[in-house]
Amino acid sequence: MPLVAAAICPNPPMIVPEVAGAAADELDDLRTACAEAIGRLLATEPDTVLVLGPGARTVRYGEADHGSLRPYGLDRTVALGPAGDPAGRPDLPLSLLVGAWLLHRAGAPGRRGGQSIAPDASVDECRRIGGDLVEGPDDRVALLVMGDGSACRGERSPGYDDPDAEPYDDAVAAALGKADGAALLGLDPELSARLRVAGRTPWQALAGAVDRTGLSWQGDLSYYAAPYGVSYFVANWMPVGSDRVPA
């Protein structure tokens, strides 16, 4: 069984305290939830953690690849793997960069890889990408799935207020809490784009990955809020009957 667990986290740059500055404590609950979710992920003792998230293009990344937080006010380079390599690609997208930061913060051991998925990827393409990620070697693979919900939760949100945003996010929260891959695959790409949902493509890839295992999965949603008019979710997925089920 190559895929042993998955954790779902959002990727706002303000999750990094130095980026948030004086407002850092406003996301303390989110940071705690992410740290606990990644702790559960690492407790399954994966050989490899793959960070999966939205990006401008669909690209596979390696441990030496890195990105910068400079566009968000912090002059810091973050590599996907435990050690940076100047020879690596410098274009790690924000979702994978924040995922790498969370793994570094947790002291995650083992190998790492990354996969970004373009925002216009079709449902079938996302399903295929997720399935392909967990095919192959007998390594124990865990997925860290990054992505935000709608950005239209209120008049001060980045996408202004949209009455469809809250029902959409509630449906995502229910799907993540139940490990309901079919519900995630049912998310409409056009509605998701209108609501500025960054997480649609990686969530659907996650659904494709768990479907490829042929196992039943269980979920645990530990965080769901929209502190800045953008919905953030934190959850864990593990196979039913696993001896390392979510606490």
C-alpha positions as CSV (number, residue, x, y, z in Angstrom):
1,M,0.0,0.0,0.0
2,P,2.1,2.9,-1.2
3,L,-0.2,5.7,0.2
4,V,-0.4,5.5,4.0
5,A,-1.8,8.9,5.0
6,A,-2.7,12.4,3.9
7,A,-2.9,15.7,5.7
8,I,-4.7,18.7,4.2
9,C,-3.6,22.3,5.1
10,P,-4.1,25.8,3.6
11,N,-1.3,27.9,2.3
12,P,-1.7,31.6,3.3
13,P,1.8,33.2,3.5
14,M,0.8,34.7,6.8
15,I,1.0,31.3,8.4
16,V,4.7,32.1,8.6
17,P,4.9,34.3,11.7
18,E,7.6,36.6,10.4
19,V,5.4,37.3,7.3
20,A,2.4,38.1,9.5
21,G,4.4,40.4,11.7
22,A,2.3,42.1,14.4
23,A,-0.8,40.1,13.3
24,A,1.0,36.8,13.8
25,D,-1.1,35.7,16.8
26,E,-4.3,36.0,14.7
27,L,-3.4,32.6,13.0
28,D,-2.0,30.8,16.1
29,D,-5.0,28.4,16.1
30,L,-4.4,27.6,12.4
31,R,-0.7,27.0,13.0
32,T,-1.4,24.7,15.9
33,A,-3.9,22.7,13.8
34,C,-1.5,22.4,10.9
35,A,1.3,21.3,13.3
36,E,-0.9,18.6,14.8
37,A,-2.1,17.4,11.4
38,I,1.5,17.1,10.2
39,G,2.4,15.3,13.4
40,R,-0.2,12.7,12.7
41,L,1.0,12.4,9.2
42,L,4.6,11.8,10.2
43,A,3.5,9.3,12.9
44,T,2.6,6.9,10.1
45,E,6.4,6.8,9.4
46,P,6.3,7.5,5.6
47,D,9.4,7.0,3.6
48,T,8.5,9.9,1.4
49,V,6.3,13.0,1.9
50,L,4.9,14.5,-1.3
51,V,3.6,18.1,-1.1
52,L,0.7,18.6,-3.5
53,G,-0.7,22.1,-4.2
54,P,-1.9,24.6,-6.7
55,G,0.4,26.4,-9.0
56,A,0.5,28.4,-12.2
57,R,1.5,25.3,-14.1
58,T,1.4,21.5,-13.5
59,V,5.0,20.7,-12.5
60,R,6.8,17.9,-10.6
61,Y,9.4,19.2,-8.2
62,G,12.4,17.6,-6.4
63,E,14.0,18.1,-3.0
64,A,16.6,20.7,-4.3
65,D,13.9,23.0,-5.7
66,H,13.1,26.1,-3.7
67,G,11.2,29.4,-3.6
68,S,11.3,32.7,-1.8
69,L,9.1,34.5,0.6
70,R,10.5,37.9,-0.5
71,P,7.3,38.8,-2.4
72,Y,5.5,38.6,1.0
73,G,8.0,40.8,2.8
74,L,10.4,38.2,4.2
75,D,13.8,37.7,2.6
76,R,14.0,33.9,3.1
77,T,14.5,31.0,0.7
78,V,12.7,27.8,1.5
79,A,13.8,24.5,-0.2
80,L,11.4,21.6,-0.6
81,G,13.9,19.1,0.9
82,P,15.7,19.2,4.2
83,A,18.7,20.9,2.6
84,G,18.8,23.6,0.0
85,D,20.8,23.2,-3.3
86,P,21.7,26.2,-5.4
87,A,21.3,23.9,-8.5
88,G,17.6,23.4,-7.8
89,R,14.8,25.1,-9.5
90,P,14.0,28.5,-7.9
91,D,10.3,28.6,-8.9
92,L,8.6,26.6,-6.1
93,P,5.0,27.9,-6.0
94,L,3.6,29.4,-2.8
95,S,1.6,26.3,-1.9
96,L,4.6,24.0,-2.0
97,L,6.8,26.6,-0.3
98,V,4.4,26.9,2.6
99,G,4.1,23.1,2.7
100,A,7.9,22.8,2.9
101,W,8.0,25.4,5.6
102,L,5.5,23.4,7.7
103,L,7.5,20.2,7.2
104,H,10.7,22.0,8.2
105,R,9.0,23.4,11.3
106,A,7.9,19.9,12.2
107,G,11.4,18.5,11.8
108,A,10.1,16.0,9.2
109,P,12.6,13.3,8.3
110,G,12.8,11.3,5.0
111,R,12.6,12.1,1.4
112,R,10.3,14.8,-0.1
113,G,8.9,15.6,-3.5
114,G,6.3,18.1,-4.8
115,Q,3.6,18.4,-7.4
116,S,1.9,21.6,-8.5
117,I,-1.4,21.5,-10.5
118,A,-2.6,24.3,-12.7
119,P,-5.9,26.0,-11.8
120,D,-7.5,25.0,-15.1
121,A,-6.7,21.3,-14.8
122,S,-9.8,19.2,-15.5
123,V,-11.3,16.9,-13.0
124,D,-10.1,13.9,-14.9
125,E,-6.6,15.3,-15.1
126,C,-6.5,15.9,-11.4
127,R,-7.7,12.4,-10.7
128,R,-5.0,11.0,-13.0
129,I,-2.2,13.1,-11.4
130,G,-3.2,11.9,-7.9
131,G,-3.3,8.3,-9.0
132,D,0.1,8.5,-10.7
133,L,1.7,10.0,-7.6
134,V,1.1,6.9,-5.6
135,E,1.9,4.3,-8.3
136,G,5.1,2.5,-8.5
137,P,7.6,1.6,-5.7
138,D,6.7,0.0,-2.4
139,D,7.8,3.1,-0.5
140,R,5.4,4.3,2.2
141,V,4.1,7.6,0.7
142,A,2.3,10.3,2.6
143,L,0.6,13.3,0.9
144,L,0.6,16.9,2.3
145,V,-2.2,18.5,0.3
146,M,-2.1,22.3,0.3
147,G,-4.9,24.7,-0.8
148,D,-7.4,27.3,0.3
149,G,-11.1,27.4,0.0
150,S,-13.2,30.2,-1.4
151,A,-11.9,33.8,-1.2
152,C,-15.4,35.3,-1.2
153,R,-16.5,35.1,2.4
154,G,-17.6,38.7,3.1
155,E,-17.3,42.2,1.6
156,R,-13.7,42.5,2.8
157,S,-12.6,39.2,1.3
158,P,-10.2,39.2,-1.7
159,G,-13.0,38.2,-4.0
160,Y,-15.8,40.3,-2.3
161,D,-18.9,38.6,-1.0
162,D,-20.6,35.7,-2.9
163,P,-23.6,33.9,-1.5
164,D,-22.4,30.6,-3.0
165,A,-19.1,30.7,-1.1
166,E,-20.3,29.5,2.3
167,P,-22.4,26.5,1.0
168,Y,-19.4,25.6,-1.2
169,D,-17.0,25.7,1.7
170,D,-19.4,23.8,4.0
171,A,-19.6,21.0,1.4
172,V,-15.8,20.9,1.2
173,A,-15.5,20.8,5.0
174,A,-18.0,17.9,5.1
175,A,-16.1,16.0,2.3
176,L,-12.7,16.5,4.1
177,G,-14.2,15.4,7.4
178,K,-15.6,12.2,5.9
179,A,-12.7,11.4,3.5
180,D,-15.3,11.7,0.7
181,G,-13.3,11.6,-2.5
182,A,-16.4,11.4,-4.7
183,A,-17.7,14.7,-3.3
184,L,-14.3,16.4,-3.9
185,L,-14.3,15.1,-7.5
186,G,-17.8,16.6,-7.9
187,L,-16.6,20.1,-7.2
188,D,-17.4,22.2,-10.3
189,P,-14.3,23.8,-11.9
190,E,-16.2,26.9,-13.1
191,L,-17.8,27.6,-9.8
192,S,-14.5,27.0,-8.0
193,A,-12.8,29.5,-10.3
194,R,-15.5,32.1,-9.7
195,L,-15.2,31.7,-5.9
196,R,-11.4,31.9,-6.3
197,V,-10.9,28.4,-4.7
198,A,-7.2,27.6,-4.9
199,G,-7.6,24.1,-3.4
200,R,-9.9,22.5,-6.0
201,T,-7.2,20.9,-8.1
202,P,-5.1,19.4,-5.3
203,W,-8.2,18.1,-3.4
204,Q,-9.3,16.3,-6.6
205,A,-5.8,14.9,-7.0
206,L,-6.0,13.6,-3.4
207,A,-9.3,11.9,-4.3
208,G,-7.6,10.3,-7.3
209,A,-4.8,9.1,-5.1
210,V,-7.0,7.4,-2.4
211,D,-9.2,5.9,-5.1
212,R,-6.2,4.3,-6.7
213,T,-5.4,2.5,-3.4
214,G,-8.7,0.5,-3.5
215,L,-9.1,1.0,0.2
216,S,-11.8,2.7,2.4
217,W,-10.6,5.9,4.0
218,Q,-11.6,7.9,7.1
219,G,-11.2,11.6,7.7
220,D,-10.9,14.0,10.6
221,L,-11.5,17.8,10.1
222,S,-9.8,19.7,12.8
223,Y,-10.0,23.3,11.5
224,Y,-12.5,25.2,9.4
225,A,-12.6,29.0,9.5
226,A,-12.4,32.1,7.2
227,P,-10.4,34.6,9.3
228,Y,-9.7,37.0,6.4
229,G,-12.6,36.2,4.1
230,V,-10.7,33.1,2.8
231,S,-11.7,29.6,4.0
232,Y,-9.0,27.4,5.5
233,F,-9.3,23.7,6.2
234,V,-7.1,21.3,8.2
235,A,-7.8,17.6,8.1
236,N,-6.2,14.1,8.2
237,W,-7.1,11.1,6.0
238,M,-6.0,7.6,6.8
239,P,-7.1,4.1,5.7
240,V,-10.0,2.5,7.7
241,G,-8.5,0.0,10.1
242,S,-5.1,1.7,10.2
243,D,-3.4,1.4,13.6
244,R,-2.4,5.0,13.3
245,V,-5.9,6.5,12.9
246,P,-6.5,10.3,13.5
247,A,-6.8,11.1,17.2
